[in-house]
Amino acid sequence: MLHDLEDDLETERFSPDLFIKDGKLTPDIQLEDSLTLAFGSDRHVCPDRHLSDSTLFMLFASVLHTFDI
């Protein structure tokens, strides 16, 4: 469903050759925004990423407020 049939890739099997060219690692992922990489990108971005950011902020703020750090 989410696979591009035009690509000649075996998406159901892991192939390290996809990431190694000329003996060097060449990742396809651009790590410009590596802090939010876990939430996906483009069309596959998590719709609740802002909610989780706010929740984590409040969690850490309340921990810092509760304990004398």
Buried (B, 14 or more C-beta within 10 A) or exposed (E): EEEEEEEEEEEEEEEEEEEEEEEEEEEEEEEEEEEEEEBEEEEEEEEEEEEEEEEEEEEEEEEEEEEEE
